[in-house]
Amino acid sequence: MVNKLTKDYLRRNTRCHIQRYKRVRLMQISSSLYYYSMVNVKMLAFYF
């Protein structure tokens, strides 16, 4: 009984953690892309 509950809890938590991790990864990737694009714009403005 306890074993089944633990497995269910772990499975649910793992799914939740995976979704949260994906969301955090997406935010990190988008923010780094935004940062790089800003840096590139500044470099282009500096060169031209």
Secondary structure, DSSP 8 states (H G I E B T S, - for coil): -HHHHHHHHHHHHHHHHHHHHHHHHHHHHHHHHHHHHHHHHHHHHHH-
